[in-house]
Amino acid sequence: MHIALFQPDIPQNAGTLARLCACLGVPLAIIEPAGFPTGDRAFLRAGMDYLDLAAIARHASFSAFESWRRSAGHRLVLFTTTADRSFVDFTFAAGDVLLFGRESAGVPDHVHAAADARLIIPMVGGVRSLNVAVAAAMALALALRQTGGFPPAVDGGPPTLEHG
């Protein structure tokens, strides 16, 4: 499983997702140009000390990203507010790349056309979209659950209550 961000605008969201990916052992791809440098203070603050643990690949363009993705044989799963298919009705595969667009503009038509699947996170009427980091966390959780991709619990599992 991979997370990919198409030309992200907001460093805090990218940093938050880098931290999420580090914690779950999922690679993060950033498709340039991003709206901030990797040394951006907000990106570093959101990623905290997890950035050194994150596997972050930066791709100079969407075509460079596509070359990598196709050569690796990964399916591209685009999350978009314009899709008709709910992400809860989709069957994820372990090698999928979950792609999220720019916070300000989504993705252009050629990126939509390249996607193997286009999915939406259902929401109540009258709202535009979720925060990209929240949407990616929701999507990644479902995808990892379906594929058995969550890392094992470090301490052997959740605590239990003892009755005395």
Secondary structure as UniProt FT lines:
FT   STRAND          2..6
FT   HELIX           11..24
FT   STRAND          28..31
FT   TURN            38..39
FT   HELIX           41..47
FT   HELIX           48..53
FT   STRAND          56..59
FT   HELIX           62..72
FT   STRAND          76..79
FT   TURN            81..82
FT   STRAND          85..86
FT   HELIX           87..89
FT   TURN            94..95
FT   STRAND          97..100
FT   TURN            103..105
FT   HELIX           109..114
FT   STRAND          117..120
FT   TURN            125..126
FT   HELIX           132..147
FT   TURN            154..155
//
